[in-house]
């Protein structure tokens, strides 16, 4: 067995679910065969290390004192006991997911500090509440402050002694102190903010003064419903964190989000290399609306990649007659003087079918882009991705007939003859659900 090819070993181990480790969550098995497969891999020496690496890739910890299964030990304490028994396993953790709501407990918070000190190879951190009221974000003041302090200290220590994290995600947290936001901006290359707000008065986790360093960590920013947190990056005491910003994700629709994102785009226009526009959700009868206060730069000298995502409901013959591809934005960004270095465009269309028999050709706004795609001197590839979406009741079973993706892509080729003639057009059907913006980032 010791002579098995490495590819075969990893293929077998790959069937173990990529979930938190069983000692922390003994009841989380999606399939009945998982415990057997895990036991077999841990019994054969050739499988032990790759199996342990996979099972410890994600560490998921709730800060609440309520516990899972029969073990009543709080999860931070349980994690500390687990890693204390076999310290090398902590080195396999690359994704840390922390639910920060719960009850204050000195022993659990101390255990959190000890566990975090062992995690030297984490690349991604996500922080948010485990429970919240529907439609409401979780107030920071009700978070476990001992764990919050431990996370902040760990982020700062990690950034100063090792290197920034690849990604930090904050979600559904309200009135985050300035000190914690500063710690996030200092410690991550890619910052993702989903429904978060900041406490402008900085009611402290700790002192919110900037670190004495000229390192700017943020390379990419993705924010939705988090205008206050984005606005921080325009302040004199925060803007140094974006001096090397290369990618910005622009969500659709919210005017409050549009203003700070626009200002940040203009402020960092020279350094931007990738721009992602997410325009969902476009109804069949509607034009793809653009927030009136969205103002993009008129000169992006180093932009090389432009991505657009549109969700479209196919419900009638006029589905693609009105502008649905942000036609007020794309032509401006395709002017060579605006984007002289642009070499790739990705257009990701997610289709929801209501009545597939009424599917009609694409509208004028697609055909009008053909000239812009074909004459741009630096453009090398226009990549269309179509996802015939099966999530939800609207399109149940449609993915089983891949012909619909082929039909749509055929219409794209018909609408873009000049781009096709220059061999710049690439069309593909998305084979599985994915978030293309995160993958490419």
N, C-alpha and C positions, 0 to 999 in steps of 0.2 A: 504493500500500500504506500510505502514511502516513496515509490517511484512514480506515483500518479502525476500527470502534468499539472502545473499550477493552474492552468485555465479550467481544468476539470474540477479541481478542488474548490476554486472560487465559485464555479457554477453550482456545485452542490450546496455550498454554504449559503449561496445567494437565495436559496429557498427558505432560509430562516427569516421570518418577518423582521424588518428593520424597525424594531420597536424598543422601548426602554427595557432594561435588563430585568429578567425574571426575579432576582432577589428583591428588586424595588417594587415590582408590579407582578406578583405571582399569578394573578388571574387573567392577565391580558394576553390571550392567545386567540387569533382569528380563526385558526383551523385546528381540528382535534389532533392532527398528526404532528403539530409543531413541537410539543414536549418530547416526542419520540425522536424526531430529527435532531433536536438540540442535544438530547442525551447521547445519541450516537456520535455526533460530531465531537462532543466533549470527551468521549471515551477513546477515540482513535487519535493518537498523538499527532498525526499529520494534519488533522483538522482542527486541533485545539486552538492554535493561535488565530487563524483566520475567522473561526467561529466566534471567539471572544471579541475580536476586533469589531465584527459586525454587530454583535449583541450590545456592545458598549458604545457604539457610535453616537447614540442619542441618550442623553440623560435628562429625564423629565421629572421635575420636582415641584410638588405643591407645598406651599408654606403653611397651609391650614393644618391644624392638629388632628382633624378628622383623617382617618387612615383607610387604606384599601384592604380587602381580604381579612384574614384572621390575625395578621400581625398588626398590633396596635401602636407600634413604634412610629413616631413622626418620620416623614420621608427624608428630611435632611439628616436626621440621626441615623436612619437606616442606611442611607447612602454612605455616611462616614464609616459605619461599621463594615460595610461591604468593601470599601476601598482600603480600609485599614488592614483587613485580612489579606488582600492581594493588591498591594500598592500599584503594580504596573498597569492594572486595569484602568486606572484613572487616566493614564496616558492615551487610551484609545478613544476617549470622549472628544468628539469634534463638534457636536451640536448640543447646546444647553438650552432647555426650555423651562422657564421658571414662572409659575403662577404665584403672584406676589400678594394676593389677598389672603386673609386668615387672622388668626389670633396671635397677639404678642406672646412669645415664650422665650425666655433668655437662653435656655438650653438649646432649643431648636435654632435660634439665631447664631449661637456660638458654633453649632455643628455646621451651619451654612458657611461661616467663615473658614472653618477647617476644610470642608469639601472644596470650596473655591480655590483654596491655596494649592490643592493637588492638581487642579485642572490647567495644565500648561499648554495643551494642544487644541483647545476649543477654537473653532473658526467662526461659528455662528451662535448668536445669543438671541432669544426671543423672550420678552417680558410682558405679561399682561395678567388680567384677572382670570380666576377659574370660574367664578360665578358673577353674574351681573343681571340687573333687571333688563328686560327686553327693551331695546332702543336707548338705553342709558349707558354711559360710560362710567367706569368705576373711579370714585374719588380717591386721589392719592392719599389723603389723610387717613383713610381706612386700610391702607396697605400695611403689611408687617414692616415696620420701620427698621427693625434690626436686620432683616434680610435685605432691605433696600440699601442700608448703609454698607452691608457686606458686599453687595453687588457693585456699588459705586467705588469702594476701595479697591476691589478686584479689577475693575475696568481700568482704573488709573494705574495700578501696579502693572497690569498686563501691558498697557501701552508704553509705559516708561522702561520696563525691563525686558520685554520680549518683542512684540510688534502689535500693531492694531489688529483688531478682529476683522475678519472679512465682511461680516454683516451683523447688524443689530436691528431687530424688529421690536417696536413698541406698539401695542394695540389696545384700544378701548380703555385708555387711562386719562383721567381728567385732572387738571391742575397739577401737573408734574412740576416740582421745584426746578428753578433755573440751574441749580447745582447738578442735579441728576441729568438734565438735558445737556449741560456742558460736558459731563462725563461721557455721555453717548456720542456726542459730536467729536470728542477727542479720540475716542477708542475704536471707531469703525470706519472702514473704507466705503461700505455701502450701508446707508441708513434708510430704513423703511418705517414710515409712520402711518398708522391706520387708526383714524378716529382718536387722536390724542390732542390735548390742550395743555398749555403751560400756565403756571402761576407767575404772572409778570412781577409780582412782588418778591418772588424767590423765598417763600417761607421754608426754611432751610432743612435740607437733609444735612448739608454742611456748607462751608464757605463756597461761594459761587465765583470766586475770582479765577481768571484764566491761568493755566499753567505757564510756567516760564519756559517756553519752547517755541521754536518757529516751525514745528512739524504741523502740516495740515493734512489731516487723515482722510477727509471725505472725498471719495472719487465719484460716488453715485448717490443720487437721492431719489427716493420714491415716496410720495406723500399723498394721502387722500383724507379729506375732512380733517386737516391738521394745519390750518392756515397760520395759527399763532406760532406753532413750532417752526414752520418754514420762515415766517417773518423774523424770528430771532436771528436767522443767518444773515439778515441785512443790517443788523445793529453793529455799531462800531466795535463793541466788545465781543462779538461772535463771528464777524465776517471773515476772520482769518482762517476759520476752519474750512472754507470753501475755495481757497486760493488755487487748489488743484482739482476742482470739480470738473469731471469729464462727461458725466451722463445725468440727464434729468428726465424723470418720468412725469408727464403732464396728464392728470386725470380729466375726465369729461364733465362738463355741466355745472359744477359748483362755482359761482361767481366769487365767493369768498376765497376759494382756493386759487382761482386764476390770478388774482392781483399779486400776491407774494411770489408765486411761481414765475410769473411774467417778469417781475422786477429782478428776481434772481437770475433768470435767463439772460436778461440784458446786462446785468452786472458782471456775469461770468461768461459772456458770449465768446470771447477770444479763446478760452480754454476748452469749450464744449466740443466733444467728439461724437457723442450719440444723443439723439433726441427721440423720446418715445411719446407718442400721442395715443391715448386710450379713449376712443370715442364710442362708448357704449352707455346708453342703450338706444339704438335708433329704430323707432317704429316704422312699419312699412310705409305709412302715409306721410311721414315727416321727413324734413330735411335734417341732415346731420348738423345740429346746432353747435355754435361756437360761443362760449361765454363772451359777452361784449367787451369785457375788460381784459381779455387775453391779448397781450401785445408781445409778439415774438421779435427777436432782434432782426434788423435788416442786414446784418453782416455777421456771418458765422464762418470765419476763415478756416477753421480747423475741423469743422463738422464733416465726418466721413460716413456716418450711418444714420438714416432716418427711418423710424418705424411707426406704423399706424395700425391700430387695431380697431375694428368696427364689428359690432354685433348687429345683425340685421334679421328682422322677421320677414320671411317670404310669405306674403298673404294675398297677393293679387297682381294683376298685370302692370300696375303702376309702381311696383316695389322699388324699381331702380330709376324711375323717371325724374324724381326730384334729387337735388344734390345730396349724396350720402357718403361722400369720401372727403369731407372737410375741404371742399373745393376752394374755399376762401383762404385756406392756409397753405395747401400743397403748392399751388402755382407760385406763390411768393417765395417759398423755400427752394423751389426748383430753378430760380433765376441764377445763372452762373455767377453773377457778381455777388450774390448773397451767400452761396455755398460753393465756392470754387473747388473745394477738396472732396465734395460728396461723391462717393463711389458705390454706395449700396443703399437701396430702399427696400424695406420689408413691409408688405401690406397683408395683414392677417384678418381674414373675414370669417366670422362665425355666423353660420346660417341656421335659423330656426324655421322649419317648414310648417306652414299651416295647410296649404293646398298646393302640393307639388305639381299638379297638373296645370297650374296657371303660371308657372315659372316662365319669365320673359327675359329677353336680352337686357344687357346692362344699359345704363343711361348715358346721356351726352357728357356728363362730367368725367366719365372714364375715358371716353374717346378724345375729349379735349386735352387730356393729359398725355396723349401719345406723342405730340410734338415736344412737350417739355421733357419727357423721358428720353426721346431720341436725339435731341440736340445738345443736351448737357454734356460738355466736353469731358468731364471727369467720371461720369456715371458708367459703371461697369455692369451692374446687375440690378434688375427690378424683380424682386422675389415675391410672388403671390402665394399665400398659403390659404387654403379654404378648409374650414372645419365644419362639416355637416354634423351639428351638435346633437348629442343624444341625451344630454342632461335635462331632466324634466319631462313632463307629460306631453309637451307639444310635438315632440319629434320621436316618440318612442318607436324603435325599430328602423328608423331611416338609415342609420349607419350601416345596416346590413346590406344596403344597396349602394355600393360605392359609385355607381354610375352617376349619381347626382353631383358628387364632387367633380367628376370628369366633365359633366355638362357645364358646370360653372366655369371651370378652367378653360374649356373650349371657347366660351363666350369672352373670357378675358383675352385670349389670343386673337379672336376676331376684332375686338375693340382696340387692340394695340398692334396694328400691322407694322408700323415703322419701328417700334421697339423690338418686335419679333424679328424683323429683317436685319436689325443690327446685332442680333443674338444677345441682347441684353435681358430678355425675358426668361424667367424661370418660374414654373408653376408646379405646385405640389399640393397633395391632399394630406392634411394632418391625420396621422394614423391613431393617435391617442391623445387624451386630454393633457394639456400642458400649459404652462405659463411661459410664453416665448420670451417675454421681456426679462424674466429672471434668468432663464437659461443663457440668453445671449450676454447679459450682464456678467 
